[in-house]
């Protein structure tokens, strides 16, 4: 029997990278998976790749009406056991180049989107459910050009501290999963010299793979982590640890 057999999970940003790898693994472990993504073509392709246990809902986590549509689809199926608020953006910019649009774009998705993805799930969440937010080593380690992105991920870290206290009576566990550099479209979009510099600071000597982060997400989603809440689990090859 799979570790998520009979459970229902929501994954935002689930059409590529870490989100897609996690959706595939959750489905393999028996979960019914609702995947949210902004582009219909990529969403359709992801659902096909995940398999018959997947439902795609097109939407942007920064748009609250889209989140309402997501949870209407979930409500039609029943209750909810896992929320993985994974959608994120991260354009690099030096301090002097940061604009209001740059700030708003990152905080709207990474902070506002994460908060309302979880808030709107609360009426559907079973007691004892698992909430997972995607953080980043950038929230703990100063990286040039990542000031706004890092600040958004530091905010995510604080969310789970507070939610751990607020949701304790329902035994809902909230944790942050913080990857280091991982081979995803977001990493590929960065200048290769900057990527090489990031990878050079990883003690294990390489970037991570989405499937490695997905296995950590499965741990936090499943009963294997039943006595773990409020933590930040780094999947970073040691980058933020030394």
Helices and strands as residue ranges (DSSP letters): E 8-12, H 17-28, E 32-37, H 40-50, E 54-58, H 64-77, E 80-85, G 95-97, H 100-107, I 108-113, H 114-119, E 125-134, G 137-139, H 147-166, G 168-170, E 173-179, H 185-188, H 192-200, H 210-221, G 223-225, E 232-235
